[in-house]
Amino acid sequence: MTEASWAIERTFTELRLNYDLFVPDADGGRGRFEGTDDEVLIWGSRLLFDPYDGVRQPSLGGHLEFDALTIRLPHLPVEVTDHPSEIRLYLRLTLREDGFTLTAGIDVDLLRPVFRYPAGEHTVMRITEELTTVDETVAAAQRAVEAFASHSSLFDDIGFPRRP
Protein backbone atom coordinates (compact mmCIF):
# COMPACT_ATOMS: atom_id res chain seq x y z
CA MET A 1 0.00 0.00 0.00
CA THR A 2 2.82 2.37 0.83
CA GLU A 3 4.53 1.65 -2.49
CA ALA A 4 1.25 2.20 -4.32
CA SER A 5 0.80 5.53 -2.53
CA TRP A 6 4.34 6.58 -3.44
CA ALA A 7 3.75 5.65 -7.10
CA ILE A 8 0.61 7.81 -7.20
CA GLU A 9 2.43 10.67 -5.49
CA ARG A 10 5.33 10.51 -7.97
CA THR A 11 3.04 10.46 -11.01
CA PHE A 12 0.90 13.39 -9.91
CA THR A 13 3.85 15.40 -8.57
CA GLU A 14 5.47 15.18 -11.99
CA LEU A 15 2.17 16.23 -13.58
CA ARG A 16 1.50 19.16 -11.25
CA LEU A 17 4.92 20.67 -11.95
CA ASN A 18 3.57 21.46 -15.44
CA TYR A 19 0.71 23.61 -14.07
CA ASP A 20 0.34 26.92 -12.29
CA LEU A 21 -1.91 25.99 -9.38
CA PHE A 22 -3.85 28.96 -8.00
CA VAL A 23 -7.37 30.11 -7.21
CA PRO A 24 -8.61 32.59 -9.82
CA ASP A 25 -10.18 35.89 -8.76
CA ALA A 26 -13.54 37.07 -10.10
CA ASP A 27 -11.92 38.15 -13.39
CA GLY A 28 -10.23 34.78 -13.90
CA GLY A 29 -6.82 36.23 -13.02
CA ARG A 30 -4.49 35.03 -10.30
CA GLY A 31 -6.28 35.35 -6.97
CA ARG A 32 -4.31 37.47 -4.51
CA PHE A 33 -6.04 37.41 -1.17
CA GLU A 34 -5.06 40.40 0.93
CA GLY A 35 -4.22 39.43 4.48
CA THR A 36 -3.66 35.76 3.81
CA ASP A 37 -1.04 33.49 2.35
CA ASP A 38 -2.07 32.68 -1.21
CA GLU A 39 0.42 29.88 -1.63
CA VAL A 40 -0.72 26.41 -2.52
CA LEU A 41 0.31 23.85 0.12
CA ILE A 42 1.21 20.34 -0.98
CA TRP A 43 1.65 17.23 1.15
CA GLY A 44 3.07 14.02 -0.22
CA SER A 45 2.37 10.51 1.01
CA ARG A 46 1.29 10.23 4.60
CA LEU A 47 -0.34 7.44 6.53
CA LEU A 48 -3.29 8.11 8.82
CA PHE A 49 -5.25 5.73 11.05
CA ASP A 50 -8.92 6.47 11.68
CA PRO A 51 -10.71 4.29 14.25
CA TYR A 52 -14.11 5.37 12.91
CA ASP A 53 -16.20 4.36 9.92
CA GLY A 54 -17.53 6.78 7.32
CA VAL A 55 -20.33 8.04 9.59
CA ARG A 56 -18.08 8.69 12.58
CA GLN A 57 -19.06 5.54 14.48
CA PRO A 58 -16.37 3.34 16.08
CA SER A 59 -15.39 0.64 13.62
CA LEU A 60 -14.27 -2.96 14.16
CA GLY A 61 -10.75 -2.29 12.92
CA GLY A 62 -10.89 1.29 11.73
CA HIS A 63 -9.14 2.07 8.50
CA LEU A 64 -5.74 3.09 7.26
CA GLU A 65 -5.70 5.98 4.87
CA PHE A 66 -2.73 6.47 2.59
CA ASP A 67 -2.99 10.08 1.42
CA ALA A 68 -0.90 9.90 -1.73
CA LEU A 69 -1.11 13.62 -2.45
CA THR A 70 -3.03 16.51 -0.92
CA ILE A 71 -3.07 19.93 -2.56
CA ARG A 72 -4.58 22.66 -0.39
CA LEU A 73 -5.66 25.77 -2.27
CA PRO A 74 -5.70 29.20 -0.61
CA HIS A 75 -8.96 30.78 0.47
CA LEU A 76 -10.15 34.17 1.62
CA PRO A 77 -9.53 34.99 5.28
CA VAL A 78 -13.28 35.53 5.77
CA GLU A 79 -13.92 31.90 4.75
CA VAL A 80 -13.52 30.28 8.15
CA THR A 81 -13.74 26.55 7.72
CA ASP A 82 -12.37 23.28 9.00
CA HIS A 83 -12.42 21.98 5.43
CA PRO A 84 -10.38 24.20 3.09
CA SER A 85 -10.33 23.75 -0.65
CA GLU A 86 -8.36 20.61 -1.41
CA ILE A 87 -7.56 18.10 -4.08
CA ARG A 88 -6.98 14.70 -2.42
CA LEU A 89 -5.69 11.47 -3.94
CA TYR A 90 -5.87 8.57 -1.51
CA LEU A 91 -6.04 4.85 -0.86
CA ARG A 92 -8.10 3.65 2.11
CA LEU A 93 -7.79 0.16 3.56
CA THR A 94 -10.57 -0.93 5.91
CA LEU A 95 -10.40 -4.14 7.93
CA ARG A 96 -13.53 -6.32 7.91
CA GLU A 97 -14.25 -9.57 9.74
CA ASP A 98 -13.80 -11.49 6.48
CA GLY A 99 -11.04 -9.45 4.80
CA PHE A 100 -10.39 -5.94 3.57
CA THR A 101 -12.06 -3.15 1.64
CA LEU A 102 -9.78 -1.07 -0.55
CA THR A 103 -11.05 2.31 -1.68
CA ALA A 104 -9.11 4.48 -4.11
CA GLY A 105 -10.28 8.01 -4.69
CA ILE A 106 -9.73 11.46 -6.05
CA ASP A 107 -11.82 14.13 -4.33
CA VAL A 108 -11.89 17.81 -5.20
CA ASP A 109 -13.52 19.94 -2.48
CA LEU A 110 -13.78 23.65 -3.29
CA LEU A 111 -15.03 26.57 -1.19
CA ARG A 112 -15.30 28.68 -4.33
CA PRO A 113 -15.23 27.99 -8.06
CA VAL A 114 -11.84 27.16 -9.56
CA PHE A 115 -11.78 27.50 -13.34
CA ARG A 116 -14.07 24.74 -14.75
CA TYR A 117 -15.09 23.30 -11.37
CA PRO A 118 -17.88 24.96 -9.40
CA ALA A 119 -17.70 25.28 -5.62
CA GLY A 120 -18.63 22.11 -3.76
CA GLU A 121 -17.54 18.53 -3.37
CA HIS A 122 -16.56 16.61 -6.50
CA THR A 123 -15.74 12.92 -6.63
CA VAL A 124 -13.49 12.54 -9.66
CA MET A 125 -12.73 8.88 -9.04
CA ARG A 126 -13.91 6.31 -6.50
CA ILE A 127 -13.14 2.61 -6.78
CA THR A 128 -14.03 0.16 -4.02
CA GLU A 129 -13.04 -3.50 -3.92
CA GLU A 130 -13.96 -6.12 -1.34
CA LEU A 131 -11.00 -8.46 -0.80
CA THR A 132 -10.36 -11.51 1.36
CA THR A 133 -6.59 -12.07 1.19
CA VAL A 134 -3.45 -9.98 1.43
CA ASP A 135 -2.41 -11.09 -2.09
CA GLU A 136 -5.74 -9.87 -3.49
CA THR A 137 -5.23 -6.57 -1.68
CA VAL A 138 -1.75 -6.09 -3.13
CA ALA A 139 -3.11 -6.80 -6.64
CA ALA A 140 -5.99 -4.38 -6.04
CA ALA A 141 -3.54 -1.67 -4.95
CA GLN A 142 -1.69 -2.09 -8.25
CA ARG A 143 -4.98 -1.81 -10.17
CA ALA A 144 -5.68 1.38 -8.21
CA VAL A 145 -2.33 2.85 -9.28
CA GLU A 146 -3.33 2.17 -12.90
CA ALA A 147 -6.76 3.75 -12.31
CA PHE A 148 -5.11 6.90 -10.94
CA ALA A 149 -2.87 7.03 -14.03
CA SER A 150 -5.99 7.13 -16.21
CA HIS A 151 -6.82 10.48 -14.54
CA SER A 152 -3.59 12.17 -15.61
CA SER A 153 -5.67 14.98 -17.16
CA LEU A 154 -6.97 16.03 -13.70
CA PHE A 155 -5.28 19.45 -13.70
CA ASP A 156 -6.36 20.12 -17.30
CA ASP A 157 -9.91 19.03 -16.44
CA ILE A 158 -10.06 21.53 -13.56
CA GLY A 159 -8.66 24.19 -15.88
CA PHE A 160 -5.36 25.09 -14.25
CA PRO A 161 -3.15 26.84 -16.81
CA ARG A 162 -0.05 25.07 -18.01
CA ARG A 163 3.28 26.63 -17.18
CA PRO A 164 5.25 27.97 -20.16
C-alpha positions in Angstrom: 0.0 0.0 0.0 2.8 2.4 0.8 4.5 1.7 -2.5 1.2 2.2 -4.3 0.8 5.5 -2.5 4.3 6.6 -3.4 3.8 5.7 -7.1 0.6 7.8 -7.2 2.4 10.7 -5.5 5.3 10.5 -8.0 3.0 10.5 -11.0 0.9 13.4 -9.9 3.8 15.4 -8.6 5.5 15.2 -12.0 2.2 16.2 -13.6 1.5 19.2 -11.2 4.9 20.7 -12.0 3.6 21.5 -15.4 0.7 23.6 -14.1 0.3 26.9 -12.3 -1.9 26.0 -9.4 -3.9 29.0 -8.0 -7.4 30.1 -7.2 -8.6 32.6 -9.8 -10.2 35.9 -8.8 -13.5 37.1 -10.1 -11.9 38.2 -13.4 -10.2 34.8 -13.9 -6.8 36.2 -13.0 -4.5 35.0 -10.3 -6.3 35.3 -7.0 -4.3 37.5 -4.5 -6.0 37.4 -1.2 -5.1 40.4 0.9 -4.2 39.4 4.5 -3.7 35.8 3.8 -1.0 33.5 2.4 -2.1 32.7 -1.2 0.4 29.9 -1.6 -0.7 26.4 -2.5 0.3 23.9 0.1 1.2 20.3 -1.0 1.6 17.2 1.1 3.1 14.0 -0.2 2.4 10.5 1.0 1.3 10.2 4.6 -0.3 7.4 6.5 -3.3 8.1 8.8 -5.3 5.7 11.1 -8.9 6.5 11.7 -10.7 4.3 14.3 -14.1 5.4 12.9 -16.2 4.4 9.9 -17.5 6.8 7.3 -20.3 8.0 9.6 -18.1 8.7 12.6 -19.1 5.5 14.5 -16.4 3.3 16.1 -15.4 0.6 13.6 -14.3 -3.0 14.2 -10.8 -2.3 12.9 -10.9 1.3 11.7 -9.1 2.1 8.5 -5.7 3.1 7.3 -5.7 6.0 4.9 -2.7 6.5 2.6 -3.0 10.1 1.4 -0.9 9.9 -1.7 -1.1 13.6 -2.5 -3.0 16.5 -0.9 -3.1 19.9 -2.6 -4.6 22.7 -0.4 -5.7 25.8 -2.3 -5.7 29.2 -0.6 -9.0 30.8 0.5 -10.2 34.2 1.6 -9.5 35.0 5.3 -13.3 35.5 5.8 -13.9 31.9 4.8 -13.5 30.3 8.1 -13.7 26.6 7.7 -12.4 23.3 9.0 -12.4 22.0 5.4 -10.4 24.2 3.1 -10.3 23.8 -0.7 -8.4 20.6 -1.4 -7.6 18.1 -4.1 -7.0 14.7 -2.4 -5.7 11.5 -3.9 -5.9 8.6 -1.5 -6.0 4.9 -0.9 -8.1 3.6 2.1 -7.8 0.2 3.6 -10.6 -0.9 5.9 -10.4 -4.1 7.9 -13.5 -6.3 7.9 -14.2 -9.6 9.7 -13.8 -11.5 6.5 -11.0 -9.5 4.8 -10.4 -5.9 3.6 -12.1 -3.2 1.6 -9.8 -1.1 -0.6 -11.0 2.3 -1.7 -9.1 4.5 -4.1 -10.3 8.0 -4.7 -9.7 11.5 -6.1 -11.8 14.1 -4.3 -11.9 17.8 -5.2 -13.5 19.9 -2.5 -13.8 23.7 -3.3 -15.0 26.6 -1.2 -15.3 28.7 -4.3 -15.2 28.0 -8.1 -11.8 27.2 -9.6 -11.8 27.5 -13.3 -14.1 24.7 -14.7 -15.1 23.3 -11.4 -17.9 25.0 -9.4 -17.7 25.3 -5.6 -18.6 22.1 -3.8 -17.5 18.5 -3.4 -16.6 16.6 -6.5 -15.7 12.9 -6.6 -13.5 12.5 -9.7 -12.7 8.9 -9.0 -13.9 6.3 -6.5 -13.1 2.6 -6.8 -14.0 0.2 -4.0 -13.0 -3.5 -3.9 -14.0 -6.1 -1.3 -11.0 -8.5 -0.8 -10.4 -11.5 1.4 -6.6 -12.1 1.2 -3.5 -10.0 1.4 -2.4 -11.1 -2.1 -5.7 -9.9 -3.5 -5.2 -6.6 -1.7 -1.7 -6.1 -3.1 -3.1 -6.8 -6.6 -6.0 -4.4 -6.0 -3.5 -1.7 -5.0 -1.7 -2.1 -8.3 -5.0 -1.8 -10.2 -5.7 1.4 -8.2 -2.3 2.9 -9.3 -3.3 2.2 -12.9 -6.8 3.7 -12.3 -5.1 6.9 -10.9 -2.9 7.0 -14.0 -6.0 7.1 -16.2 -6.8 10.5 -14.5 -3.6 12.2 -15.6 -5.7 15.0 -17.2 -7.0 16.0 -13.7 -5.3 19.5 -13.7 -6.4 20.1 -17.3 -9.9 19.0 -16.4 -10.1 21.5 -13.6 -8.7 24.2 -15.9 -5.4 25.1 -14.2 -3.2 26.8 -16.8 0.0 25.1 -18.0 3.3 26.6 -17.2 5.2 28.0 -20.2 
